[in-house]
Amino acid sequence: IEAFRAILDHTLTRTPQAALYRSTPIAYVWDDHDYGANNADSTSPSRPAAMQAYREYVPHYPLLGRESPIAQAFTIGRVRVIMTDTRSARSPAADPDDAAKTMLGVEQRAWFERELLAADDEYPLILWVNSVPWIAAPAAGGDDWSGYSTERAALADFIAANEIDGLVMVSGDAHMVAFDDGSNSDFSTNGGAGFPVLHAAALDRPGHVKGGPYSHGAFPGGGQFGVVEVIDDGADTVTVMLSGRTWDGDELLSYELTLPAS
């Protein structure tokens, strides 16, 4: 725990980082390099310390329990934001890609499905914050959803069967801005589960591409970020504008969708 406390203190007191956190509301969920070693999973020796440090240092919405994944959900206007923890409950990547292998864990997956059902009845936009690439061909040992394709298909079937509407994913990990309009994100058995996916990266990291294909392309590079702008005047529709940008203002891609409020 002292190692986690030390690096958090170091990060939070650096001048640029401190300025960011003072000026910008943050809802934070980790991936491997701030949870443990590269490609870390639920067996990581760092897990107890990471869990404790998160609860000590990070302002967050209610979690599932004292030792649960750091999954959480909250509402802004008529938008429901669901953040999943794809590290602390996941099976090792080398496990067989069958029904027993999980990215979310039993507890978090049941919570996520409940959240989707409840949000679908109430909110025009459901924003799923998912830290690893969703779109990729199945691959044995893959660190993203490609290596957990059985569970991915089960989630997609759940989305299709329950006709979950207004779902948009914001994802990270891959050091790129990329966007798919739903053409390549449907992994359900019989179709009906495609949704837009925005990769919003790499911030200040070097660029690279993971997964795909993406309908609107992938743009690797540092100094990039993503924006989700919601325009909602309380009327019968909600407009969602998705974009990927560079730090100096260039727009790499943009996409607009209009969702019914009912």
N, C-alpha and C positions, 0 to 999 in steps of 0.2 A: 504493500500500500504506500510506503514512503516514496518509492520510485514514481508512482502515479501522482502523488501529491506534489513532488518536486517538479515534474514536467508541466503540470497544470499551473503551478505558481509561476514558473518560468514563462510559459506561454501568455498567461493572462496579464503579466506585468511588462511585456514587450510593448514599446510605444505604439507601433501600428496596430497590433492586435487589440490592445486596450482601447484605442480610439474606435475600432470597429465595434467592440462589444458595448461601449458606452453609447454609441449612436444608433445601433441597429438591433431590433428585437431578434432573438435567436431561438429557434426550436431545433435542438441538436440530437441526432442519433449517430452512433459510431459506425465505422467499418473496421476492417482488420487492423490497420496500423495504429489506431488509437484504442483498440480493445486488446490487442496482443500482437503476436508475431504475424508475419506475412501468411495470409490464407488461414488465419486462426479460426477455430470452431469451438463447440461446447466443451471439448476436452482440454482446452488451453489452460496451462497452469496459472495464467494471468487472470482467469475469469473472476475469482472472488475479489481480487484487488480492484479490477476494472469496475465491477458492480458497486463496490463500496465507494470508490472515488467519484463515480458518476453521481451517486446519491448525495455525497457530501458537497460537491462543487457546482453541479449543473442545475439551474432552475428548470423544472420540468412539470408537465401535467401529471395527473395521477397514473401510477404504474400498476401492474397487475398484482404485485406482491413484493415482499421484502427482498426476495432473491429471484424475481422474475426477469425475463427479458425487459429491456427498457422501451418496449412498445407503448405508444400513447396516442391519444386522439383529442382533438379540440375543434372548436367552431369559430369561424370568423364570418360574420354576416350570414349568408346562405351557402357557405362553403364548409364542408366537413373535411378536415385534414386527418389522415390516418398514417402514422409513422410506424413502420415495422422494423424490428431489430433482426437483421439477417445474419448475425454472428453468434450471439451467446447461447442459442438453443439449437444450432444446426449440427447435423451429423457430420462426421469426417468426410471429406470429399472423396476419399478412396473407397467408401462403402458402396455396395451394389446399389444401382439406381432403381430401387423398387419401392413399394408402398411404405416400407419401414424407414426409408431415408427421408430426412426432413430438413428443410431450410429454416422453418419457423418454430418447430417443436409443437407438441400436441396442444399445450396450453395457449400459446400465442396464436396458432392457427385457428382454434375454436373462437378465440376472442376476435380475430380479424374477420372471420365469417359473420359473427354476430354484428360487428360494426358495419360491415357492408350492407347487411339486411336492414339494419336500423336507419342508416344514412340514405339508402335508396328510397325509403318512404318519405323522407323529410327534406333532403337537400338536392338542388339541381346539379351541383358540382361536388364530386368526391375526389379529393386529391390524395393519391397514394404515394407517400414518400418511401421509396425502396432503394436501398443503398447499392445494389449490385445489378448488372445488366439482366434484363428479362428476355430480350430477343437474342437468341443464338440457337444454332442446331444442337441437339443432344450430343454431349461429349463426356465420355467416362472420365471421372476425376475433375471435371470442370469446377472452378471456384465460384462461378455465378450460377444462374438458374439452368444453364446448359447441363450441369452435372446433377441437377435435382429435377429432371424433366418429368418424372412420374408425379411428384407433388405439384409441379407447375401445371400439368395437365388437369389434375384434380381441382386445383383452384380455378382454372379456366372453365372447367365443366360447371363448377359451382356458380361462377359469374353468369354463364350462359343459361343455366337452368333457372336461375332466379331473376333473369333479365335485369341485371344491375346496370343502370343507365348513368350517364354523366361521369364515368370514371376516367380520370387522367392520371398518369404516372409521371412523377419526377424522380429521376435516378441519377446515381453518381458512379463512383469507382473508376470507370473508364475515363481517361483523361481527354475528354472531347466534348464538344457540343454536337448533338445529333438529335434527329427527330423522326418519329414514325407516326403516321396518321391513323394507325390501326390496321394498315394493310398487312403487316408482318407480325403483329403481336398476339394473334389469336391462336392459342395452343389447345383449344377445346377439341373434343372428339368429333362433334358435329357442327362446329361453327357457332358464331353468335357471341364471341367473347373478345372481339378486337376492341382496342381502346388506344388513344394517343399516348405516346411515350416521349418525354423530353429528357435527354441527358444534359445535365447542366454542370459542365466542368471545362477545364481542369483547375480553375482558380490560379494559384501560383505554381502549379506543378508542370513538368514537361508533358508534351502531348503524346497520346497513342490512341489507337482505335480498338475497341472490343465489341464482339457480337455483330449483330446485323443479320440481314440487310435492314436499312432504314430508308423509308420512302423519300425523305427529303435530304438524305446524305448525312455524312459524319465529318466533323471538322476538328482534327486534333490540334492541340496547342495550349500553351500557357496563357495566362491573362484573360481567360474566357469565363463566362458565367451564363446562367439562364434566368429568365424572368417569366413569371406567370402573373399576368394582369387580369383582374376580374372586374368587369364593368356591370354593375347591378343597381338599377334605380328602383327596384321593387316591383317592376312590371312582370309580364308573363314570360320573359326570356332573360337569360344571363349570357353575356358575351365573355368569352375567355380568349385572351391573346397570349400566345406562347412565342417566345423568341430566345435566340442565342446571340450573345453579344461579346465583343472584345472590350478590354478595359478602356480603350480610347474612343469607344462609341460606335464602331462599325457593327452593323447587324449582319450576322452570318446566316440566319434563317428566321422565318416568322410563319406563324400559322394562326388562324382565327377560327373559332367554332362558336356556334350559338346553341345554347341548351334550353329546352323548355323548363320553366320553373315549376310546373305541376308534375 
